[in-house]
Amino acid sequence: MSTEDEKRRERGHAVGLFRYQLICPALDKDLSTKARGRLVREIAAKEHTDPFGARVRYSRDTLDRWIRRYRAGGFTELIPSTRAMSPRTDAATLELAAALKRESPARTAAQVARILRASAGWSPSESTLLRLFHRLELIGPAAGDTPAVFGRFEAENPNDRWVGDALHGPRIGGRKTYLFAFLDDHSRLVTGYRFGFSEDAVRLGVALEPALAARGVPASVYVDNGSAYVDAWLLRACAKLGIRL
């Protein structure tokens, strides 16, 4: 596979993930037909930022078609043909970077770069992103008001939500260690954990896979913006399993 073919494939997966994230709330099996219809209409009424920075809207018919495809064939049915995917301009990627920063002002340039690589297949350098954020006044004194403070929340039932995070462990043989863990947000049960020497998606998967095997599939997973947690592997795995991320 050529480099360009690989980029097209990555862009196709990014579009599939974007479509899944749009329809994910409407996939809840507990929703009545009336409630689902109302939710889809609300999604159709809003403007969304696609993986390449464009502002887009989708009709209810389009959203309903994606829901039917996902139910019939899973995540792969949401991925467009690679022939339909063409490279986007640098300007579109910079617009997406700015949108990601506005969405979460606490995101660093490194975190935005990781999200861009996971979704669009490439990213400008961190220095380029920092210059962009400074120019748009997205960082520094002009960036905005004091962040809002949110209260605590807790899932109503076991397996409604798992919370995942990583922390630095002791040094072993002169090497850093990291603990990956997932906790059930209702019961506080540790559903899965593993130690590793790197903070990446491979070690994350080693912690998550046995948790899924032992405890089943949660309705949603809540994680931070660390490099391992914005990896395309986790996004695709959750999409294929029907987990809201």
DRENFIKOL-561360 format. One record per residue (C-alpha): residue number from 0; y, z, x; chain. Coordinates in steps of 0.1 Angstrom, whole numbers, plus 5000, padded with zeros to 4 digits. Layout:
+-----+-------+------+------+------+
! pos ! north !   up ! east ! unit !
+-----+-------+------+------+------+
! NUM !     Y !    Z !    X !    A !
...
+-----+-------+------+------+------+
//
This chain:
+-----+-------+------+------+------+
! pos ! north !   up ! east ! unit !
+-----+-------+------+------+------+
!   0 !  5000 ! 5000 ! 5000 !    A !
!   1 !  5034 ! 4990 ! 5014 !    A !
!   2 !  5063 ! 5014 ! 5017 !    A !
!   3 !  5081 ! 4997 ! 4989 !    A !
!   4 !  5050 ! 4999 ! 4966 !    A !
!   5 !  5047 ! 5036 ! 4974 !    A !
!   6 !  5084 ! 5041 ! 4965 !    A !
!   7 !  5078 ! 5022 ! 4932 !    A !
!   8 !  5048 ! 5044 ! 4925 !    A !
!   9 !  5068 ! 5076 ! 4932 !    A !
!  10 !  5096 ! 5063 ! 4909 !    A !
!  11 !  5071 ! 5056 ! 4882 !    A !
!  12 !  5057 ! 5092 ! 4884 !    A !
!  13 !  5093 ! 5105 ! 4884 !    A !
!  14 !  5099 ! 5086 ! 4851 !    A !
!  15 !  5066 ! 5099 ! 4837 !    A !
!  16 !  5076 ! 5135 ! 4845 !    A !
!  17 !  5111 ! 5130 ! 4830 !    A !
!  18 !  5095 ! 5117 ! 4798 !    A !
!  19 !  5071 ! 5146 ! 4797 !    A !
!  20 !  5099 ! 5172 ! 4802 !    A !
!  21 !  5118 ! 5157 ! 4773 !    A !
!  22 !  5089 ! 5158 ! 4748 !    A !
!  23 !  5073 ! 5190 ! 4762 !    A !
!  24 !  5089 ! 5213 ! 4736 !    A !
!  25 !  5076 ! 5191 ! 4708 !    A !
!  26 !  5040 ! 5193 ! 4721 !    A !
!  27 !  5036 ! 5229 ! 4710 !    A !
!  28 !  5005 ! 5230 ! 4687 !    A !
!  29 !  5019 ! 5259 ! 4667 !    A !
!  30 !  5048 ! 5238 ! 4654 !    A !
!  31 !  5047 ! 5226 ! 4618 !    A !
!  32 !  5053 ! 5189 ! 4611 !    A !
!  33 !  5087 ! 5197 ! 4597 !    A !
!  34 !  5097 ! 5219 ! 4627 !    A !
!  35 !  5084 ! 5193 ! 4652 !    A !
!  36 !  5104 ! 5165 ! 4634 !    A !
!  37 !  5136 ! 5187 ! 4636 !    A !
!  38 !  5130 ! 5193 ! 4673 !    A !
!  39 !  5125 ! 5157 ! 4681 !    A !
!  40 !  5157 ! 5148 ! 4662 !    A !
!  41 !  5176 ! 5174 ! 4683 !    A !
!  42 !  5162 ! 5159 ! 4715 !    A !
!  43 !  5172 ! 5124 ! 4703 !    A !
!  44 !  5207 ! 5135 ! 4695 !    A !
!  45 !  5214 ! 5147 ! 4730 !    A !
!  46 !  5224 ! 5128 ! 4762 !    A !
!  47 !  5200 ! 5133 ! 4791 !    A !
!  48 !  5202 ! 5127 ! 4829 !    A !
!  49 !  5173 ! 5106 ! 4840 !    A !
!  50 !  5156 ! 5110 ! 4875 !    A !
!  51 !  5181 ! 5085 ! 4890 !    A !
!  52 !  5213 ! 5100 ! 4877 !    A !
!  53 !  5219 ! 5078 ! 4847 !    A !
!  54 !  5230 ! 5093 ! 4814 !    A !
!  55 !  5206 ! 5082 ! 4787 !    A !
!  56 !  5197 ! 5087 ! 4751 !    A !
!  57 !  5164 ! 5080 ! 4734 !    A !
!  58 !  5157 ! 5073 ! 4697 !    A !
!  59 !  5133 ! 5094 ! 4677 !    A !
!  60 !  5109 ! 5064 ! 4675 !    A !
!  61 !  5108 ! 5063 ! 4713 !    A !
!  62 !  5102 ! 5100 ! 4716 !    A !
!  63 !  5075 ! 5099 ! 4689 !    A !
!  64 !  5058 ! 5070 ! 4707 !    A !
!  65 !  5057 ! 5090 ! 4740 !    A !
!  66 !  5043 ! 5120 ! 4721 !    A !
!  67 !  5015 ! 5098 ! 4707 !    A !
!  68 !  5008 ! 5083 ! 4741 !    A !
!  69 !  5006 ! 5117 ! 4758 !    A !
!  70 !  4982 ! 5131 ! 4731 !    A !
!  71 !  4960 ! 5100 ! 4734 !    A !
!  72 !  4958 ! 5097 ! 4771 !    A !
!  73 !  4977 ! 5125 ! 4788 !    A !
!  74 !  5003 ! 5123 ! 4815 !    A !
!  75 !  4993 ! 5089 ! 4829 !    A !
!  76 !  5002 ! 5072 ! 4796 !    A !
!  77 !  5039 ! 5082 ! 4802 !    A !
!  78 !  5041 ! 5064 ! 4836 !    A !
!  79 !  5056 ! 5029 ! 4834 !    A !
!  80 !  5042 ! 5000 ! 4852 !    A !
!  81 !  5051 ! 4999 ! 4889 !    A !
!  82 !  5063 ! 4963 ! 4884 !    A !
!  83 !  5090 ! 4977 ! 4860 !    A !
!  84 !  5104 ! 5001 ! 4887 !    A !
!  85 !  5131 ! 4988 ! 4909 !    A !
!  86 !  5151 ! 5006 ! 4936 !    A !
!  87 !  5182 ! 5024 ! 4925 !    A !
!  88 !  5216 ! 5024 ! 4943 !    A !
!  89 !  5227 ! 5052 ! 4966 !    A !
!  90 !  5255 ! 5059 ! 4941 !    A !
!  91 !  5230 ! 5068 ! 4914 !    A !
!  92 !  5212 ! 5092 ! 4937 !    A !
!  93 !  5245 ! 5109 ! 4946 !    A !
!  94 !  5253 ! 5112 ! 4909 !    A !
!  95 !  5220 ! 5129 ! 4903 !    A !
!  96 !  5226 ! 5152 ! 4933 !    A !
!  97 !  5259 ! 5163 ! 4917 !    A !
!  98 !  5243 ! 5168 ! 4883 !    A !
!  99 !  5216 ! 5190 ! 4899 !    A !
! 100 !  5243 ! 5211 ! 4916 !    A !
! 101 !  5263 ! 5214 ! 4884 !    A !
! 102 !  5232 ! 5224 ! 4864 !    A !
! 103 !  5225 ! 5253 ! 4888 !    A !
! 104 !  5255 ! 5261 ! 4911 !    A !
! 105 !  5234 ! 5285 ! 4931 !    A !
! 106 !  5212 ! 5255 ! 4944 !    A !
! 107 !  5217 ! 5248 ! 4981 !    A !
! 108 !  5219 ! 5213 ! 4996 !    A !
! 109 !  5184 ! 5218 ! 5009 !    A !
! 110 !  5170 ! 5226 ! 4975 !    A !
! 111 !  5188 ! 5196 ! 4959 !    A !
! 112 !  5173 ! 5174 ! 4986 !    A !
! 113 !  5138 ! 5186 ! 4979 !    A !
! 114 !  5142 ! 5179 ! 4942 !    A !
! 115 !  5155 ! 5144 ! 4949 !    A !
! 116 !  5126 ! 5137 ! 4973 !    A !
! 117 !  5101 ! 5149 ! 4946 !    A !
! 118 !  5116 ! 5129 ! 4918 !    A !
! 119 !  5132 ! 5098 ! 4933 !    A !
! 120 !  5111 ! 5095 ! 4965 !    A !
! 121 !  5140 ! 5100 ! 4990 !    A !
! 122 !  5171 ! 5120 ! 4995 !    A !
! 123 !  5204 ! 5117 ! 5015 !    A !
! 124 !  5207 ! 5141 ! 5044 !    A !
! 125 !  5218 ! 5177 ! 5037 !    A !
! 126 !  5251 ! 5171 ! 5055 !    A !
! 127 !  5258 ! 5141 ! 5032 !    A !
! 128 !  5251 ! 5163 ! 5002 !    A !
! 129 !  5273 ! 5191 ! 5015 !    A !
! 130 !  5302 ! 5166 ! 5019 !    A !
! 131 !  5296 ! 5154 ! 4984 !    A !
! 132 !  5296 ! 5189 ! 4970 !    A !
! 133 !  5328 ! 5198 ! 4988 !    A !
! 134 !  5345 ! 5166 ! 4977 !    A !
! 135 !  5336 ! 5173 ! 4941 !    A !
! 136 !  5346 ! 5209 ! 4945 !    A !
! 137 !  5311 ! 5221 ! 4935 !    A !
! 138 !  5310 ! 5247 ! 4963 !    A !
! 139 !  5337 ! 5270 ! 4976 !    A !
! 140 !  5365 ! 5289 ! 4957 !    A !
! 141 !  5371 ! 5260 ! 4933 !    A !
! 142 !  5334 ! 5257 ! 4922 !    A !
! 143 !  5339 ! 5278 ! 4891 !    A !
! 144 !  5337 ! 5313 ! 4875 !    A !
! 145 !  5315 ! 5342 ! 4883 !    A !
! 146 !  5279 ! 5334 ! 4873 !    A !
! 147 !  5268 ! 5347 ! 4839 !    A !
! 148 !  5246 ! 5378 ! 4839 !    A !
! 149 !  5214 ! 5376 ! 4818 !    A !
! 150 !  5193 ! 5404 ! 4804 !    A !
! 151 !  5156 ! 5409 ! 4809 !    A !
! 152 !  5130 ! 5389 ! 4789 !    A !
! 153 !  5093 ! 5392 ! 4784 !    A !
! 154 !  5067 ! 5370 ! 4769 !    A !
! 155 !  5053 ! 5380 ! 4736 !    A !
! 156 !  5016 ! 5374 ! 4743 !    A !
! 157 !  4992 ! 5372 ! 4773 !    A !
! 158 !  4992 ! 5337 ! 4789 !    A !
! 159 !  5024 ! 5327 ! 4771 !    A !
! 160 !  5042 ! 5326 ! 4805 !    A !
! 161 !  5031 ! 5331 ! 4841 !    A !
! 162 !  5058 ! 5339 ! 4867 !    A !
! 163 !  5052 ! 5326 ! 4903 !    A !
! 164 !  5069 ! 5336 ! 4935 !    A !
! 165 !  5063 ! 5340 ! 4972 !    A !
! 166 !  5073 ! 5367 ! 4997 !    A !
! 167 !  5071 ! 5371 ! 5035 !    A !
! 168 !  5041 ! 5391 ! 5047 !    A !
! 169 !  5033 ! 5407 ! 5080 !    A !
! 170 !  5030 ! 5387 ! 5112 !    A !
! 171 !  4994 ! 5380 ! 5122 !    A !
! 172 !  4987 ! 5368 ! 5157 !    A !
! 173 !  5025 ! 5362 ! 5162 !    A !
! 174 !  5026 ! 5339 ! 5131 !    A !
! 175 !  5045 ! 5344 ! 5099 !    A !
! 176 !  5024 ! 5350 ! 5067 !    A !
! 177 !  5034 ! 5343 ! 5031 !    A !
! 178 !  5020 ! 5358 ! 4999 !    A !
! 179 !  5019 ! 5334 ! 4969 !    A !
! 180 !  5013 ! 5352 ! 4935 !    A !
! 181 !  5013 ! 5345 ! 4898 !    A !
! 182 !  5018 ! 5373 ! 4873 !    A !
! 183 !  5013 ! 5372 ! 4835 !    A !
! 184 !  5048 ! 5379 ! 4821 !    A !
! 185 !  5035 ! 5400 ! 4792 !    A !
! 186 !  5007 ! 5421 ! 4807 !    A !
! 187 !  5020 ! 5421 ! 4843 !    A !
! 188 !  4985 ! 5412 ! 4854 !    A !
! 189 !  4982 ! 5394 ! 4887 !    A !
! 190 !  4964 ! 5362 ! 4876 !    A !
! 191 !  4962 ! 5347 ! 4911 !    A !
! 192 !  4973 ! 5353 ! 4947 !    A !
! 193 !  4967 ! 5340 ! 4982 !    A !
! 194 !  4981 ! 5346 ! 5017 !    A !
! 195 !  4989 ! 5316 ! 5039 !    A !
! 196 !  5007 ! 5307 ! 5071 !    A !
! 197 !  5031 ! 5282 ! 5054 !    A !
! 198 !  5053 ! 5282 ! 5023 !    A !
! 199 !  5042 ! 5249 ! 5009 !    A !
! 200 !  5025 ! 5233 ! 4979 !    A !
! 201 !  4990 ! 5234 ! 4995 !    A !
! 202 !  4990 ! 5272 ! 4997 !    A !
! 203 !  5006 ! 5274 ! 4963 !    A !
! 204 !  4977 ! 5253 ! 4949 !    A !
! 205 !  4952 ! 5276 ! 4966 !    A !
! 206 !  4967 ! 5305 ! 4946 !    A !
! 207 !  4971 ! 5287 ! 4913 !    A !
! 208 !  4938 ! 5269 ! 4910 !    A !
! 209 !  4915 ! 5300 ! 4909 !    A !
! 210 !  4940 ! 5317 ! 4885 !    A !
! 211 !  4936 ! 5288 ! 4861 !    A !
! 212 !  4898 ! 5289 ! 4865 !    A !
! 213 !  4897 ! 5326 ! 4858 !    A !
! 214 !  4924 ! 5332 ! 4833 !    A !
! 215 !  4928 ! 5298 ! 4815 !    A !
! 216 !  4958 ! 5276 ! 4812 !    A !
! 217 !  4992 ! 5294 ! 4804 !    A !
! 218 !  5016 ! 5279 ! 4779 !    A !
! 219 !  5044 ! 5279 ! 4806 !    A !
! 220 !  5050 ! 5287 ! 4842 !    A !
! 221 !  5083 ! 5301 ! 4855 !    A !
! 222 !  5092 ! 5296 ! 4892 !    A !
! 223 !  5122 ! 5295 ! 4914 !    A !
! 224 !  5137 ! 5266 ! 4933 !    A !
! 225 !  5118 ! 5272 ! 4965 !    A !
! 226 !  5105 ! 5242 ! 4984 !    A !
! 227 !  5069 ! 5248 ! 4973 !    A !
! 228 !  5079 ! 5252 ! 4936 !    A !
! 229 !  5099 ! 5220 ! 4933 !    A !
! 230 !  5071 ! 5199 ! 4949 !    A !
! 231 !  5060 ! 5169 ! 4929 !    A !
! 232 !  5024 ! 5182 ! 4930 !    A !
! 233 !  5033 ! 5212 ! 4908 !    A !
! 234 !  5053 ! 5191 ! 4884 !    A !
! 235 !  5025 ! 5166 ! 4879 !    A !
! 236 !  4998 ! 5193 ! 4877 !    A !
! 237 !  5017 ! 5211 ! 4849 !    A !
! 238 !  5024 ! 5178 ! 4831 !    A !
! 239 !  4987 ! 5169 ! 4832 !    A !
! 240 !  4976 ! 5203 ! 4820 !    A !
! 241 !  5003 ! 5206 ! 4793 !    A !
! 242 !  5020 ! 5235 ! 4809 !    A !
! 243 !  5058 ! 5239 ! 4804 !    A !
! 244 !  5075 ! 5244 ! 4837 !    A !
+-----+-------+------+------+------+
//
